[in-house]
């Protein structure tokens, strides 16, 4: 029996949400769930199209407090799943410039 468009969409949404909650990289999630990496990216693109603001903007507002980041690490996750991780303290001004 062929899956319907609606069941495919439900599968897509549940997989992307499961990946977001898992904290795993996209590649390890795909390997664990036995999903082709290119199919995952197709689902992610469709998911983002459904959940992004309809104003056409691909940017999200980021509010950074006006103090220096004190320690540990900081992670910036883009809507498409890409991550930038800093493993040392960074200046807030540097982060602002990076995201501008």
Rosetta constraint file for C-alpha pairs under 8 A:
AtomPair CA 3 CA 7 HARMONIC 6.09 0.50
AtomPair CA 3 CA 8 HARMONIC 6.42 0.50
AtomPair CA 4 CA 8 HARMONIC 6.23 0.50
AtomPair CA 5 CA 9 HARMONIC 6.22 0.50
AtomPair CA 6 CA 10 HARMONIC 6.21 0.50
AtomPair CA 7 CA 11 HARMONIC 6.10 0.50
AtomPair CA 8 CA 12 HARMONIC 6.11 0.50
AtomPair CA 9 CA 13 HARMONIC 6.16 0.50
AtomPair CA 10 CA 14 HARMONIC 6.12 0.50
AtomPair CA 11 CA 15 HARMONIC 6.06 0.50
AtomPair CA 12 CA 16 HARMONIC 6.25 0.50
AtomPair CA 12 CA 43 HARMONIC 5.52 0.50
AtomPair CA 12 CA 44 HARMONIC 7.82 0.50
AtomPair CA 12 CA 47 HARMONIC 7.28 0.50
AtomPair CA 13 CA 17 HARMONIC 6.09 0.50
AtomPair CA 13 CA 43 HARMONIC 7.77 0.50
AtomPair CA 13 CA 47 HARMONIC 6.44 0.50
AtomPair CA 14 CA 18 HARMONIC 5.96 0.50
AtomPair CA 15 CA 19 HARMONIC 6.15 0.50
AtomPair CA 16 CA 20 HARMONIC 6.21 0.50
AtomPair CA 16 CA 40 HARMONIC 7.99 0.50
AtomPair CA 16 CA 43 HARMONIC 7.31 0.50
AtomPair CA 16 CA 44 HARMONIC 6.39 0.50
AtomPair CA 16 CA 47 HARMONIC 7.39 0.50
AtomPair CA 17 CA 21 HARMONIC 6.24 0.50
AtomPair CA 18 CA 22 HARMONIC 6.04 0.50
AtomPair CA 19 CA 23 HARMONIC 6.84 0.50
AtomPair CA 19 CA 24 HARMONIC 6.76 0.50
AtomPair CA 19 CA 26 HARMONIC 7.35 0.50
AtomPair CA 19 CA 29 HARMONIC 6.50 0.50
AtomPair CA 20 CA 24 HARMONIC 7.80 0.50
AtomPair CA 24 CA 28 HARMONIC 6.34 0.50
AtomPair CA 24 CA 29 HARMONIC 5.90 0.50
AtomPair CA 25 CA 29 HARMONIC 6.13 0.50
AtomPair CA 26 CA 30 HARMONIC 6.13 0.50
AtomPair CA 26 CA 37 HARMONIC 7.84 0.50
AtomPair CA 26 CA 81 HARMONIC 7.62 0.50
AtomPair CA 27 CA 31 HARMONIC 6.24 0.50
AtomPair CA 27 CA 37 HARMONIC 6.76 0.50
AtomPair CA 28 CA 32 HARMONIC 6.08 0.50
AtomPair CA 29 CA 33 HARMONIC 6.13 0.50
AtomPair CA 30 CA 34 HARMONIC 5.63 0.50
AtomPair CA 30 CA 35 HARMONIC 4.78 0.50
AtomPair CA 30 CA 36 HARMONIC 6.48 0.50
AtomPair CA 30 CA 37 HARMONIC 6.04 0.50
AtomPair CA 30 CA 40 HARMONIC 7.16 0.50
AtomPair CA 31 CA 35 HARMONIC 6.44 0.50
AtomPair CA 31 CA 36 HARMONIC 7.93 0.50
AtomPair CA 35 CA 39 HARMONIC 6.97 0.50
AtomPair CA 35 CA 40 HARMONIC 6.68 0.50
AtomPair CA 36 CA 40 HARMONIC 6.37 0.50
AtomPair CA 37 CA 41 HARMONIC 6.40 0.50
AtomPair CA 38 CA 42 HARMONIC 6.29 0.50
AtomPair CA 39 CA 43 HARMONIC 6.23 0.50
AtomPair CA 40 CA 44 HARMONIC 6.06 0.50
AtomPair CA 41 CA 45 HARMONIC 6.02 0.50
AtomPair CA 42 CA 46 HARMONIC 6.29 0.50
AtomPair CA 43 CA 47 HARMONIC 5.93 0.50
AtomPair CA 44 CA 48 HARMONIC 6.04 0.50
AtomPair CA 44 CA 80 HARMONIC 7.06 0.50
AtomPair CA 45 CA 49 HARMONIC 6.20 0.50
AtomPair CA 45 CA 80 HARMONIC 7.36 0.50
AtomPair CA 46 CA 50 HARMONIC 6.35 0.50
AtomPair CA 47 CA 51 HARMONIC 6.26 0.50
AtomPair CA 48 CA 52 HARMONIC 5.57 0.50
AtomPair CA 48 CA 79 HARMONIC 7.21 0.50
AtomPair CA 48 CA 80 HARMONIC 7.39 0.50
AtomPair CA 52 CA 58 HARMONIC 7.61 0.50
AtomPair CA 53 CA 57 HARMONIC 6.94 0.50
AtomPair CA 64 CA 92 HARMONIC 7.18 0.50
AtomPair CA 64 CA 96 HARMONIC 7.69 0.50
AtomPair CA 65 CA 92 HARMONIC 7.87 0.50
AtomPair CA 66 CA 92 HARMONIC 7.12 0.50
AtomPair CA 67 CA 92 HARMONIC 6.70 0.50
AtomPair CA 68 CA 90 HARMONIC 7.24 0.50
AtomPair CA 68 CA 91 HARMONIC 5.35 0.50
AtomPair CA 68 CA 92 HARMONIC 5.37 0.50
AtomPair CA 69 CA 89 HARMONIC 5.99 0.50
AtomPair CA 69 CA 90 HARMONIC 6.06 0.50
AtomPair CA 69 CA 91 HARMONIC 6.26 0.50
AtomPair CA 69 CA 92 HARMONIC 6.41 0.50
AtomPair CA 70 CA 89 HARMONIC 6.10 0.50
AtomPair CA 71 CA 88 HARMONIC 6.61 0.50
AtomPair CA 71 CA 89 HARMONIC 5.03 0.50
AtomPair CA 72 CA 87 HARMONIC 6.66 0.50
AtomPair CA 72 CA 88 HARMONIC 6.35 0.50
AtomPair CA 72 CA 89 HARMONIC 6.77 0.50
AtomPair CA 73 CA 85 HARMONIC 7.10 0.50
AtomPair CA 73 CA 86 HARMONIC 5.46 0.50
AtomPair CA 73 CA 87 HARMONIC 4.54 0.50
AtomPair CA 73 CA 88 HARMONIC 5.75 0.50
AtomPair CA 73 CA 89 HARMONIC 6.83 0.50
AtomPair CA 74 CA 85 HARMONIC 5.84 0.50
AtomPair CA 74 CA 86 HARMONIC 5.28 0.50
AtomPair CA 74 CA 87 HARMONIC 6.83 0.50
AtomPair CA 74 CA 88 HARMONIC 7.98 0.50
AtomPair CA 75 CA 83 HARMONIC 6.73 0.50
AtomPair CA 75 CA 84 HARMONIC 5.72 0.50
AtomPair CA 75 CA 85 HARMONIC 4.40 0.50
AtomPair CA 75 CA 86 HARMONIC 6.36 0.50
AtomPair CA 76 CA 83 HARMONIC 5.58 0.50
AtomPair CA 76 CA 84 HARMONIC 5.12 0.50
AtomPair CA 76 CA 85 HARMONIC 6.38 0.50
AtomPair CA 77 CA 81 HARMONIC 6.12 0.50
AtomPair CA 77 CA 82 HARMONIC 5.85 0.50
AtomPair CA 77 CA 83 HARMONIC 4.53 0.50
AtomPair CA 77 CA 84 HARMONIC 6.61 0.50
AtomPair CA 78 CA 82 HARMONIC 5.33 0.50
AtomPair CA 78 CA 83 HARMONIC 6.27 0.50
AtomPair CA 86 CA 90 HARMONIC 7.64 0.50
AtomPair CA 90 CA 94 HARMONIC 6.85 0.50
AtomPair CA 90 CA 95 HARMONIC 7.33 0.50
AtomPair CA 91 CA 95 HARMONIC 6.63 0.50
AtomPair CA 92 CA 96 HARMONIC 6.14 0.50
AtomPair CA 93 CA 97 HARMONIC 6.17 0.50
AtomPair CA 94 CA 98 HARMONIC 6.15 0.50
AtomPair CA 95 CA 99 HARMONIC 6.24 0.50
AtomPair CA 96 CA 100 HARMONIC 6.00 0.50
